[in-house]
Amino acid sequence: MARKISKPNKQISVSAIVLGLLLTACTQAQQPVGAEQGAIHIPVQHAEPIHTQQAAYHCTGSASLLAHIGPETTQVRYINAGAISLAVLPVDGQTQVFSNVIAASGAKYVAGEFVWWTKGSTAFFSSALLNNTGTLTCQETKPDTTHP
């Protein structure tokens, strides 16, 4: 789960993540042939342990939102390292990296127009641009697999 931190630190963390992603994209464009392609590298301090958690969800609700993540089981990978908390899931057939943002409860992640918000074993998927489409309700379908 995401760590709760104060608002000023979270803004710095989100900015650092975005900057890191941009720098990584620029660096990858100049990588020699044979370098790892299709990977995102986010540097963290060596003392920060990286934890990943895989979860699967079955979502129901708005047909227009289901079209973005698909009617089948949605696989989500959570990555946490210190103040960095990410959720990685497929949207429109592409892997999207959602960054944790401040939430009153649960763990809320945003990528572009889309919001992924977890509270216990339930998650909610919505679009900031598609106001009248409602929210998908997603139930976790299998136990988490945690890797330190």
MODELLER restraints for C-alpha pairs under 7 A, 6 or more apart:
rsr = mdl.restraints
at = mdl.atoms
rsr.add(forms.Gaussian(group=physical.xy_distance, feature=features.Distance(at['CA:1:A'], at['CA:107:A']), mean=6.83, stdev=0.5))
rsr.add(forms.Gaussian(group=physical.xy_distance, feature=features.Distance(at['CA:2:A'], at['CA:80:A']), mean=6.97, stdev=0.5))
rsr.add(forms.Gaussian(group=physical.xy_distance, feature=features.Distance(at['CA:2:A'], at['CA:85:A']), mean=5.65, stdev=0.5))
rsr.add(forms.Gaussian(group=physical.xy_distance, feature=features.Distance(at['CA:2:A'], at['CA:107:A']), mean=5.92, stdev=0.5))
rsr.add(forms.Gaussian(group=physical.xy_distance, feature=features.Distance(at['CA:3:A'], at['CA:83:A']), mean=6.60, stdev=0.5))
rsr.add(forms.Gaussian(group=physical.xy_distance, feature=features.Distance(at['CA:13:A'], at['CA:83:A']), mean=6.84, stdev=0.5))
rsr.add(forms.Gaussian(group=physical.xy_distance, feature=features.Distance(at['CA:13:A'], at['CA:84:A']), mean=6.80, stdev=0.5))
rsr.add(forms.Gaussian(group=physical.xy_distance, feature=features.Distance(at['CA:20:A'], at['CA:42:A']), mean=6.11, stdev=0.5))
rsr.add(forms.Gaussian(group=physical.xy_distance, feature=features.Distance(at['CA:21:A'], at['CA:42:A']), mean=6.99, stdev=0.5))
rsr.add(forms.Gaussian(group=physical.xy_distance, feature=features.Distance(at['CA:24:A'], at['CA:40:A']), mean=6.84, stdev=0.5))
rsr.add(forms.Gaussian(group=physical.xy_distance, feature=features.Distance(at['CA:24:A'], at['CA:41:A']), mean=6.43, stdev=0.5))
rsr.add(forms.Gaussian(group=physical.xy_distance, feature=features.Distance(at['CA:48:A'], at['CA:81:A']), mean=5.86, stdev=0.5))
rsr.add(forms.Gaussian(group=physical.xy_distance, feature=features.Distance(at['CA:48:A'], at['CA:82:A']), mean=5.71, stdev=0.5))
rsr.add(forms.Gaussian(group=physical.xy_distance, feature=features.Distance(at['CA:49:A'], at['CA:81:A']), mean=5.82, stdev=0.5))
rsr.add(forms.Gaussian(group=physical.xy_distance, feature=features.Distance(at['CA:50:A'], at['CA:80:A']), mean=5.74, stdev=0.5))
rsr.add(forms.Gaussian(group=physical.xy_distance, feature=features.Distance(at['CA:50:A'], at['CA:81:A']), mean=4.56, stdev=0.5))
rsr.add(forms.Gaussian(group=physical.xy_distance, feature=features.Distance(at['CA:50:A'], at['CA:148:A']), mean=6.48, stdev=0.5))
rsr.add(forms.Gaussian(group=physical.xy_distance, feature=features.Distance(at['CA:51:A'], at['CA:79:A']), mean=5.83, stdev=0.5))
rsr.add(forms.Gaussian(group=physical.xy_distance, feature=features.Distance(at['CA:51:A'], at['CA:80:A']), mean=5.20, stdev=0.5))
rsr.add(forms.Gaussian(group=physical.xy_distance, feature=features.Distance(at['CA:51:A'], at['CA:81:A']), mean=6.43, stdev=0.5))
rsr.add(forms.Gaussian(group=physical.xy_distance, feature=features.Distance(at['CA:51:A'], at['CA:147:A']), mean=5.92, stdev=0.5))
rsr.add(forms.Gaussian(group=physical.xy_distance, feature=features.Distance(at['CA:51:A'], at['CA:148:A']), mean=4.74, stdev=0.5))
rsr.add(forms.Gaussian(group=physical.xy_distance, feature=features.Distance(at['CA:52:A'], at['CA:77:A']), mean=6.80, stdev=0.5))
rsr.add(forms.Gaussian(group=physical.xy_distance, feature=features.Distance(at['CA:52:A'], at['CA:78:A']), mean=5.45, stdev=0.5))
rsr.add(forms.Gaussian(group=physical.xy_distance, feature=features.Distance(at['CA:52:A'], at['CA:79:A']), mean=4.57, stdev=0.5))
rsr.add(forms.Gaussian(group=physical.xy_distance, feature=features.Distance(at['CA:52:A'], at['CA:80:A']), mean=6.39, stdev=0.5))
rsr.add(forms.Gaussian(group=physical.xy_distance, feature=features.Distance(at['CA:52:A'], at['CA:146:A']), mean=6.01, stdev=0.5))
rsr.add(forms.Gaussian(group=physical.xy_distance, feature=features.Distance(at['CA:52:A'], at['CA:147:A']), mean=5.43, stdev=0.5))
rsr.add(forms.Gaussian(group=physical.xy_distance, feature=features.Distance(at['CA:52:A'], at['CA:148:A']), mean=6.71, stdev=0.5))
rsr.add(forms.Gaussian(group=physical.xy_distance, feature=features.Distance(at['CA:53:A'], at['CA:77:A']), mean=5.68, stdev=0.5))
rsr.add(forms.Gaussian(group=physical.xy_distance, feature=features.Distance(at['CA:53:A'], at['CA:78:A']), mean=5.00, stdev=0.5))
rsr.add(forms.Gaussian(group=physical.xy_distance, feature=features.Distance(at['CA:53:A'], at['CA:79:A']), mean=6.64, stdev=0.5))
rsr.add(forms.Gaussian(group=physical.xy_distance, feature=features.Distance(at['CA:53:A'], at['CA:144:A']), mean=6.42, stdev=0.5))
rsr.add(forms.Gaussian(group=physical.xy_distance, feature=features.Distance(at['CA:53:A'], at['CA:145:A']), mean=5.66, stdev=0.5))
rsr.add(forms.Gaussian(group=physical.xy_distance, feature=features.Distance(at['CA:53:A'], at['CA:146:A']), mean=4.60, stdev=0.5))
rsr.add(forms.Gaussian(group=physical.xy_distance, feature=features.Distance(at['CA:53:A'], at['CA:147:A']), mean=6.42, stdev=0.5))
rsr.add(forms.Gaussian(group=physical.xy_distance, feature=features.Distance(at['CA:54:A'], at['CA:76:A']), mean=5.85, stdev=0.5))
rsr.add(forms.Gaussian(group=physical.xy_distance, feature=features.Distance(at['CA:54:A'], at['CA:77:A']), mean=4.52, stdev=0.5))
rsr.add(forms.Gaussian(group=physical.xy_distance, feature=features.Distance(at['CA:54:A'], at['CA:78:A']), mean=6.29, stdev=0.5))
rsr.add(forms.Gaussian(group=physical.xy_distance, feature=features.Distance(at['CA:54:A'], at['CA:144:A']), mean=5.77, stdev=0.5))
rsr.add(forms.Gaussian(group=physical.xy_distance, feature=features.Distance(at['CA:54:A'], at['CA:145:A']), mean=5.47, stdev=0.5))
rsr.add(forms.Gaussian(group=physical.xy_distance, feature=features.Distance(at['CA:54:A'], at['CA:146:A']), mean=6.81, stdev=0.5))
rsr.add(forms.Gaussian(group=physical.xy_distance, feature=features.Distance(at['CA:55:A'], at['CA:75:A']), mean=5.96, stdev=0.5))
rsr.add(forms.Gaussian(group=physical.xy_distance, feature=features.Distance(at['CA:55:A'], at['CA:76:A']), mean=5.30, stdev=0.5))
rsr.add(forms.Gaussian(group=physical.xy_distance, feature=features.Distance(at['CA:55:A'], at['CA:77:A']), mean=6.41, stdev=0.5))
rsr.add(forms.Gaussian(group=physical.xy_distance, feature=features.Distance(at['CA:55:A'], at['CA:140:A']), mean=6.80, stdev=0.5))
rsr.add(forms.Gaussian(group=physical.xy_distance, feature=features.Distance(at['CA:55:A'], at['CA:142:A']), mean=6.93, stdev=0.5))
rsr.add(forms.Gaussian(group=physical.xy_distance, feature=features.Distance(at['CA:55:A'], at['CA:144:A']), mean=5.28, stdev=0.5))
rsr.add(forms.Gaussian(group=physical.xy_distance, feature=features.Distance(at['CA:56:A'], at['CA:73:A']), mean=6.27, stdev=0.5))
rsr.add(forms.Gaussian(group=physical.xy_distance, feature=features.Distance(at['CA:56:A'], at['CA:74:A']), mean=5.55, stdev=0.5))
rsr.add(forms.Gaussian(group=physical.xy_distance, feature=features.Distance(at['CA:56:A'], at['CA:75:A']), mean=4.52, stdev=0.5))
rsr.add(forms.Gaussian(group=physical.xy_distance, feature=features.Distance(at['CA:56:A'], at['CA:76:A']), mean=6.09, stdev=0.5))
rsr.add(forms.Gaussian(group=physical.xy_distance, feature=features.Distance(at['CA:56:A'], at['CA:140:A']), mean=5.60, stdev=0.5))
rsr.add(forms.Gaussian(group=physical.xy_distance, feature=features.Distance(at['CA:56:A'], at['CA:141:A']), mean=5.60, stdev=0.5))
rsr.add(forms.Gaussian(group=physical.xy_distance, feature=features.Distance(at['CA:56:A'], at['CA:142:A']), mean=6.23, stdev=0.5))
rsr.add(forms.Gaussian(group=physical.xy_distance, feature=features.Distance(at['CA:57:A'], at['CA:73:A']), mean=5.50, stdev=0.5))
rsr.add(forms.Gaussian(group=physical.xy_distance, feature=features.Distance(at['CA:57:A'], at['CA:74:A']), mean=5.12, stdev=0.5))
rsr.add(forms.Gaussian(group=physical.xy_distance, feature=features.Distance(at['CA:57:A'], at['CA:75:A']), mean=6.52, stdev=0.5))
rsr.add(forms.Gaussian(group=physical.xy_distance, feature=features.Distance(at['CA:57:A'], at['CA:138:A']), mean=5.56, stdev=0.5))
rsr.add(forms.Gaussian(group=physical.xy_distance, feature=features.Distance(at['CA:57:A'], at['CA:139:A']), mean=5.18, stdev=0.5))
rsr.add(forms.Gaussian(group=physical.xy_distance, feature=features.Distance(at['CA:57:A'], at['CA:140:A']), mean=4.26, stdev=0.5))
rsr.add(forms.Gaussian(group=physical.xy_distance, feature=features.Distance(at['CA:57:A'], at['CA:141:A']), mean=5.31, stdev=0.5))
rsr.add(forms.Gaussian(group=physical.xy_distance, feature=features.Distance(at['CA:58:A'], at['CA:72:A']), mean=6.78, stdev=0.5))
rsr.add(forms.Gaussian(group=physical.xy_distance, feature=features.Distance(at['CA:58:A'], at['CA:73:A']), mean=4.85, stdev=0.5))
rsr.add(forms.Gaussian(group=physical.xy_distance, feature=features.Distance(at['CA:58:A'], at['CA:74:A']), mean=6.30, stdev=0.5))
rsr.add(forms.Gaussian(group=physical.xy_distance, feature=features.Distance(at['CA:58:A'], at['CA:138:A']), mean=5.25, stdev=0.5))
rsr.add(forms.Gaussian(group=physical.xy_distance, feature=features.Distance(at['CA:58:A'], at['CA:139:A']), mean=5.43, stdev=0.5))
rsr.add(forms.Gaussian(group=physical.xy_distance, feature=features.Distance(at['CA:58:A'], at['CA:140:A']), mean=6.53, stdev=0.5))
rsr.add(forms.Gaussian(group=physical.xy_distance, feature=features.Distance(at['CA:58:A'], at['CA:141:A']), mean=6.45, stdev=0.5))
rsr.add(forms.Gaussian(group=physical.xy_distance, feature=features.Distance(at['CA:59:A'], at['CA:136:A']), mean=6.06, stdev=0.5))
rsr.add(forms.Gaussian(group=physical.xy_distance, feature=features.Distance(at['CA:59:A'], at['CA:137:A']), mean=5.46, stdev=0.5))
rsr.add(forms.Gaussian(group=physical.xy_distance, feature=features.Distance(at['CA:59:A'], at['CA:138:A']), mean=3.93, stdev=0.5))
rsr.add(forms.Gaussian(group=physical.xy_distance, feature=features.Distance(at['CA:59:A'], at['CA:139:A']), mean=6.44, stdev=0.5))
rsr.add(forms.Gaussian(group=physical.xy_distance, feature=features.Distance(at['CA:60:A'], at['CA:136:A']), mean=5.54, stdev=0.5))
rsr.add(forms.Gaussian(group=physical.xy_distance, feature=features.Distance(at['CA:60:A'], at['CA:137:A']), mean=5.54, stdev=0.5))
rsr.add(forms.Gaussian(group=physical.xy_distance, feature=features.Distance(at['CA:60:A'], at['CA:138:A']), mean=6.37, stdev=0.5))
rsr.add(forms.Gaussian(group=physical.xy_distance, feature=features.Distance(at['CA:61:A'], at['CA:135:A']), mean=6.68, stdev=0.5))
rsr.add(forms.Gaussian(group=physical.xy_distance, feature=features.Distance(at['CA:61:A'], at['CA:136:A']), mean=4.75, stdev=0.5))
rsr.add(forms.Gaussian(group=physical.xy_distance, feature=features.Distance(at['CA:61:A'], at['CA:137:A']), mean=6.43, stdev=0.5))
rsr.add(forms.Gaussian(group=physical.xy_distance, feature=features.Distance(at['CA:62:A'], at['CA:133:A']), mean=6.03, stdev=0.5))
rsr.add(forms.Gaussian(group=physical.xy_distance, feature=features.Distance(at['CA:62:A'], at['CA:134:A']), mean=6.41, stdev=0.5))
rsr.add(forms.Gaussian(group=physical.xy_distance, feature=features.Distance(at['CA:62:A'], at['CA:135:A']), mean=6.72, stdev=0.5))
rsr.add(forms.Gaussian(group=physical.xy_distance, feature=features.Distance(at['CA:62:A'], at['CA:136:A']), mean=6.20, stdev=0.5))
rsr.add(forms.Gaussian(group=physical.xy_distance, feature=features.Distance(at['CA:64:A'], at['CA:133:A']), mean=6.87, stdev=0.5))
rsr.add(forms.Gaussian(group=physical.xy_distance, feature=features.Distance(at['CA:65:A'], at['CA:136:A']), mean=6.91, stdev=0.5))
rsr.add(forms.Gaussian(group=physical.xy_distance, feature=features.Distance(at['CA:68:A'], at['CA:91:A']), mean=5.34, stdev=0.5))
rsr.add(forms.Gaussian(group=physical.xy_distance, feature=features.Distance(at['CA:68:A'], at['CA:92:A']), mean=4.77, stdev=0.5))
rsr.add(forms.Gaussian(group=physical.xy_distance, feature=features.Distance(at['CA:69:A'], at['CA:90:A']), mean=6.21, stdev=0.5))
rsr.add(forms.Gaussian(group=physical.xy_distance, feature=features.Distance(at['CA:69:A'], at['CA:91:A']), mean=4.93, stdev=0.5))
rsr.add(forms.Gaussian(group=physical.xy_distance, feature=features.Distance(at['CA:69:A'], at['CA:92:A']), mean=6.15, stdev=0.5))
rsr.add(forms.Gaussian(group=physical.xy_distance, feature=features.Distance(at['CA:75:A'], at['CA:89:A']), mean=6.28, stdev=0.5))
rsr.add(forms.Gaussian(group=physical.xy_distance, feature=features.Distance(at['CA:76:A'], at['CA:87:A']), mean=6.53, stdev=0.5))
rsr.add(forms.Gaussian(group=physical.xy_distance, feature=features.Distance(at['CA:76:A'], at['CA:88:A']), mean=5.62, stdev=0.5))
rsr.add(forms.Gaussian(group=physical.xy_distance, feature=features.Distance(at['CA:76:A'], at['CA:89:A']), mean=4.86, stdev=0.5))
rsr.add(forms.Gaussian(group=physical.xy_distance, feature=features.Distance(at['CA:77:A'], at['CA:87:A']), mean=5.67, stdev=0.5))
rsr.add(forms.Gaussian(group=physical.xy_distance, feature=features.Distance(at['CA:77:A'], at['CA:88:A']), mean=5.08, stdev=0.5))
rsr.add(forms.Gaussian(group=physical.xy_distance, feature=features.Distance(at['CA:77:A'], at['CA:89:A']), mean=6.69, stdev=0.5))
rsr.add(forms.Gaussian(group=physical.xy_distance, feature=features.Distance(at['CA:78:A'], at['CA:86:A']), mean=5.68, stdev=0.5))
rsr.add(forms.Gaussian(group=physical.xy_distance, feature=features.Distance(at['CA:78:A'], at['CA:87:A']), mean=4.49, stdev=0.5))
rsr.add(forms.Gaussian(group=physical.xy_distance, feature=features.Distance(at['CA:78:A'], at['CA:88:A']), mean=6.34, stdev=0.5))
rsr.add(forms.Gaussian(group=physical.xy_distance, feature=features.Distance(at['CA:79:A'], at['CA:85:A']), mean=5.76, stdev=0.5))
rsr.add(forms.Gaussian(group=physical.xy_distance, feature=features.Distance(at['CA:79:A'], at['CA:86:A']), mean=5.10, stdev=0.5))
rsr.add(forms.Gaussian(group=physical.xy_distance, feature=features.Distance(at['CA:79:A'], at['CA:87:A']), mean=6.36, stdev=0.5))
rsr.add(forms.Gaussian(group=physical.xy_distance, feature=features.Distance(at['CA:80:A'], at['CA:86:A']), mean=6.41, stdev=0.5))
rsr.add(forms.Gaussian(group=physical.xy_distance, feature=features.Distance(at['CA:85:A'], at['CA:99:A']), mean=6.35, stdev=0.5))
rsr.add(forms.Gaussian(group=physical.xy_distance, feature=features.Distance(at['CA:85:A'], at['CA:100:A']), mean=5.43, stdev=0.5))
rsr.add(forms.Gaussian(group=physical.xy_distance, feature=features.Distance(at['CA:86:A'], at['CA:97:A']), mean=6.61, stdev=0.5))
rsr.add(forms.Gaussian(group=physical.xy_distance, feature=features.Distance(at['CA:86:A'], at['CA:98:A']), mean=5.53, stdev=0.5))
rsr.add(forms.Gaussian(group=physical.xy_distance, feature=features.Distance(at['CA:86:A'], at['CA:99:A']), mean=4.79, stdev=0.5))
rsr.add(forms.Gaussian(group=physical.xy_distance, feature=features.Distance(at['CA:86:A'], at['CA:100:A']), mean=5.83, stdev=0.5))
rsr.add(forms.Gaussian(group=physical.xy_distance, feature=features.Distance(at['CA:87:A'], at['CA:97:A']), mean=5.98, stdev=0.5))
rsr.add(forms.Gaussian(group=physical.xy_distance, feature=features.Distance(at['CA:87:A'], at['CA:98:A']), mean=4.99, stdev=0.5))
rsr.add(forms.Gaussian(group=physical.xy_distance, feature=features.Distance(at['CA:87:A'], at['CA:99:A']), mean=6.61, stdev=0.5))
rsr.add(forms.Gaussian(group=physical.xy_distance, feature=features.Distance(at['CA:87:A'], at['CA:109:A']), mean=6.75, stdev=0.5))
rsr.add(forms.Gaussian(group=physical.xy_distance, feature=features.Distance(at['CA:88:A'], at['CA:95:A']), mean=6.79, stdev=0.5))
rsr.add(forms.Gaussian(group=physical.xy_distance, feature=features.Distance(at['CA:88:A'], at['CA:96:A']), mean=5.69, stdev=0.5))
rsr.add(forms.Gaussian(group=physical.xy_distance, feature=features.Distance(at['CA:88:A'], at['CA:97:A']), mean=4.63, stdev=0.5))
rsr.add(forms.Gaussian(group=physical.xy_distance, feature=features.Distance(at['CA:88:A'], at['CA:98:A']), mean=6.01, stdev=0.5))
rsr.add(forms.Gaussian(group=physical.xy_distance, feature=features.Distance(at['CA:89:A'], at['CA:95:A']), mean=5.72, stdev=0.5))
rsr.add(forms.Gaussian(group=physical.xy_distance, feature=features.Distance(at['CA:89:A'], at['CA:96:A']), mean=5.53, stdev=0.5))
rsr.add(forms.Gaussian(group=physical.xy_distance, feature=features.Distance(at['CA:89:A'], at['CA:97:A']), mean=6.82, stdev=0.5))
rsr.add(forms.Gaussian(group=physical.xy_distance, feature=features.Distance(at['CA:90:A'], at['CA:96:A']), mean=5.74, stdev=0.5))
rsr.add(forms.Gaussian(group=physical.xy_distance, feature=features.Distance(at['CA:96:A'], at['CA:111:A']), mean=6.87, stdev=0.5))
rsr.add(forms.Gaussian(group=physical.xy_distance, feature=features.Distance(at['CA:97:A'], at['CA:111:A']), mean=6.35, stdev=0.5))
rsr.add(forms.Gaussian(group=physical.xy_distance, feature=features.Distance(at['CA:98:A'], at['CA:109:A']), mean=5.19, stdev=0.5))
rsr.add(forms.Gaussian(group=physical.xy_distance, feature=features.Distance(at['CA:98:A'], at['CA:110:A']), mean=4.83, stdev=0.5))
rsr.add(forms.Gaussian(group=physical.xy_distance, feature=features.Distance(at['CA:98:A'], at['CA:111:A']), mean=4.53, stdev=0.5))
rsr.add(forms.Gaussian(group=physical.xy_distance, feature=features.Distance(at['CA:99:A'], at['CA:109:A']), mean=4.99, stdev=0.5))
rsr.add(forms.Gaussian(group=physical.xy_distance, feature=features.Distance(at['CA:99:A'], at['CA:110:A']), mean=5.40, stdev=0.5))
rsr.add(forms.Gaussian(group=physical.xy_distance, feature=features.Distance(at['CA:99:A'], at['CA:111:A']), mean=6.57, stdev=0.5))
rsr.add(forms.Gaussian(group=physical.xy_distance, feature=features.Distance(at['CA:100:A'], at['CA:107:A']), mean=6.91, stdev=0.5))
rsr.add(forms.Gaussian(group=physical.xy_distance, feature=features.Distance(at['CA:100:A'], at['CA:108:A']), mean=5.59, stdev=0.5))
rsr.add(forms.Gaussian(group=physical.xy_distance, feature=features.Distance(at['CA:100:A'], at['CA:109:A']), mean=4.20, stdev=0.5))
rsr.add(forms.Gaussian(group=physical.xy_distance, feature=features.Distance(at['CA:100:A'], at['CA:110:A']), mean=6.53, stdev=0.5))
rsr.add(forms.Gaussian(group=physical.xy_distance, feature=features.Distance(at['CA:101:A'], at['CA:108:A']), mean=5.69, stdev=0.5))
rsr.add(forms.Gaussian(group=physical.xy_distance, feature=features.Distance(at['CA:101:A'], at['CA:109:A']), mean=5.71, stdev=0.5))
rsr.add(forms.Gaussian(group=physical.xy_distance, feature=features.Distance(at['CA:101:A'], at['CA:110:A']), mean=6.97, stdev=0.5))
rsr.add(forms.Gaussian(group=physical.xy_distance, feature=features.Distance(at['CA:102:A'], at['CA:108:A']), mean=6.79, stdev=0.5))
rsr.add(forms.Gaussian(group=physical.xy_distance, feature=features.Distance(at['CA:106:A'], at['CA:117:A']), mean=6.97, stdev=0.5))
rsr.add(forms.Gaussian(group=physical.xy_distance, feature=features.Distance(at['CA:106:A'], at['CA:118:A']), mean=5.54, stdev=0.5))
rsr.add(forms.Gaussian(group=physical.xy_distance, feature=features.Distance(at['CA:106:A'], at['CA:119:A']), mean=4.54, stdev=0.5))
rsr.add(forms.Gaussian(group=physical.xy_distance, feature=features.Distance(at['CA:107:A'], at['CA:117:A']), mean=5.72, stdev=0.5))
rsr.add(forms.Gaussian(group=physical.xy_distance, feature=features.Distance(at['CA:107:A'], at['CA:118:A']), mean=5.23, stdev=0.5))
rsr.add(forms.Gaussian(group=physical.xy_distance, feature=features.Distance(at['CA:107:A'], at['CA:119:A']), mean=6.67, stdev=0.5))
rsr.add(forms.Gaussian(group=physical.xy_distance, feature=features.Distance(at['CA:108:A'], at['CA:116:A']), mean=5.95, stdev=0.5))
rsr.add(forms.Gaussian(group=physical.xy_distance, feature=features.Distance(at['CA:108:A'], at['CA:117:A']), mean=4.21, stdev=0.5))
rsr.add(forms.Gaussian(group=physical.xy_distance, feature=features.Distance(at['CA:108:A'], at['CA:118:A']), mean=6.34, stdev=0.5))
rsr.add(forms.Gaussian(group=physical.xy_distance, feature=features.Distance(at['CA:109:A'], at['CA:115:A']), mean=5.78, stdev=0.5))
rsr.add(forms.Gaussian(group=physical.xy_distance, feature=features.Distance(at['CA:109:A'], at['CA:116:A']), mean=5.11, stdev=0.5))
rsr.add(forms.Gaussian(group=physical.xy_distance, feature=features.Distance(at['CA:109:A'], at['CA:117:A']), mean=6.03, stdev=0.5))
rsr.add(forms.Gaussian(group=physical.xy_distance, feature=features.Distance(at['CA:110:A'], at['CA:116:A']), mean=6.33, stdev=0.5))
rsr.add(forms.Gaussian(group=physical.xy_distance, feature=features.Distance(at['CA:113:A'], at['CA:127:A']), mean=5.47, stdev=0.5))
rsr.add(forms.Gaussian(group=physical.xy_distance, feature=features.Distance(at['CA:113:A'], at['CA:128:A']), mean=5.15, stdev=0.5))
rsr.add(forms.Gaussian(group=physical.xy_distance, feature=features.Distance(at['CA:113:A'], at['CA:129:A']), mean=6.12, stdev=0.5))
rsr.add(forms.Gaussian(group=physical.xy_distance, feature=features.Distance(at['CA:114:A'], at['CA:126:A']), mean=5.76, stdev=0.5))
rsr.add(forms.Gaussian(group=physical.xy_distance, feature=features.Distance(at['CA:114:A'], at['CA:127:A']), mean=4.51, stdev=0.5))
rsr.add(forms.Gaussian(group=physical.xy_distance, feature=features.Distance(at['CA:114:A'], at['CA:128:A']), mean=6.19, stdev=0.5))
rsr.add(forms.Gaussian(group=physical.xy_distance, feature=features.Distance(at['CA:115:A'], at['CA:125:A']), mean=5.65, stdev=0.5))
rsr.add(forms.Gaussian(group=physical.xy_distance, feature=features.Distance(at['CA:115:A'], at['CA:126:A']), mean=5.25, stdev=0.5))
rsr.add(forms.Gaussian(group=physical.xy_distance, feature=features.Distance(at['CA:115:A'], at['CA:127:A']), mean=6.13, stdev=0.5))
rsr.add(forms.Gaussian(group=physical.xy_distance, feature=features.Distance(at['CA:116:A'], at['CA:123:A']), mean=6.77, stdev=0.5))
rsr.add(forms.Gaussian(group=physical.xy_distance, feature=features.Distance(at['CA:116:A'], at['CA:124:A']), mean=5.70, stdev=0.5))
rsr.add(forms.Gaussian(group=physical.xy_distance, feature=features.Distance(at['CA:116:A'], at['CA:125:A']), mean=4.79, stdev=0.5))
rsr.add(forms.Gaussian(group=physical.xy_distance, feature=features.Distance(at['CA:116:A'], at['CA:126:A']), mean=6.88, stdev=0.5))
rsr.add(forms.Gaussian(group=physical.xy_distance, feature=features.Distance(at['CA:117:A'], at['CA:123:A']), mean=5.40, stdev=0.5))
rsr.add(forms.Gaussian(group=physical.xy_distance, feature=features.Distance(at['CA:117:A'], at['CA:124:A']), mean=5.08, stdev=0.5))
rsr.add(forms.Gaussian(group=physical.xy_distance, feature=features.Distance(at['CA:117:A'], at['CA:125:A']), mean=6.63, stdev=0.5))
rsr.add(forms.Gaussian(group=physical.xy_distance, feature=features.Distance(at['CA:118:A'], at['CA:124:A']), mean=6.35, stdev=0.5))
rsr.add(forms.Gaussian(group=physical.xy_distance, feature=features.Distance(at['CA:121:A'], at['CA:139:A']), mean=6.18, stdev=0.5))
rsr.add(forms.Gaussian(group=physical.xy_distance, feature=features.Distance(at['CA:121:A'], at['CA:140:A']), mean=5.33, stdev=0.5))
rsr.add(forms.Gaussian(group=physical.xy_distance, feature=features.Distance(at['CA:122:A'], at['CA:138:A']), mean=5.65, stdev=0.5))
rsr.add(forms.Gaussian(group=physical.xy_distance, feature=features.Distance(at['CA:122:A'], at['CA:139:A']), mean=4.80, stdev=0.5))
rsr.add(forms.Gaussian(group=physical.xy_distance, feature=features.Distance(at['CA:122:A'], at['CA:140:A']), mean=6.20, stdev=0.5))
rsr.add(forms.Gaussian(group=physical.xy_distance, feature=features.Distance(at['CA:123:A'], at['CA:137:A']), mean=6.09, stdev=0.5))
rsr.add(forms.Gaussian(group=physical.xy_distance, feature=features.Distance(at['CA:123:A'], at['CA:138:A']), mean=4.91, stdev=0.5))
rsr.add(forms.Gaussian(group=physical.xy_distance, feature=features.Distance(at['CA:123:A'], at['CA:139:A']), mean=6.44, stdev=0.5))
rsr.add(forms.Gaussian(group=physical.xy_distance, feature=features.Distance(at['CA:124:A'], at['CA:135:A']), mean=6.34, stdev=0.5))
rsr.add(forms.Gaussian(group=physical.xy_distance, feature=features.Distance(at['CA:124:A'], at['CA:136:A']), mean=5.46, stdev=0.5))
rsr.add(forms.Gaussian(group=physical.xy_distance, feature=features.Distance(at['CA:124:A'], at['CA:137:A']), mean=4.86, stdev=0.5))
rsr.add(forms.Gaussian(group=physical.xy_distance, feature=features.Distance(at['CA:124:A'], at['CA:138:A']), mean=5.87, stdev=0.5))
rsr.add(forms.Gaussian(group=physical.xy_distance, feature=features.Distance(at['CA:125:A'], at['CA:135:A']), mean=5.67, stdev=0.5))
rsr.add(forms.Gaussian(group=physical.xy_distance, feature=features.Distance(at['CA:125:A'], at['CA:136:A']), mean=4.99, stdev=0.5))
rsr.add(forms.Gaussian(group=physical.xy_distance, feature=features.Distance(at['CA:125:A'], at['CA:137:A']), mean=6.77, stdev=0.5))
rsr.add(forms.Gaussian(group=physical.xy_distance, feature=features.Distance(at['CA:126:A'], at['CA:134:A']), mean=6.86, stdev=0.5))
rsr.add(forms.Gaussian(group=physical.xy_distance, feature=features.Distance(at['CA:126:A'], at['CA:135:A']), mean=4.83, stdev=0.5))
rsr.add(forms.Gaussian(group=physical.xy_distance, feature=features.Distance(at['CA:126:A'], at['CA:136:A']), mean=6.41, stdev=0.5))
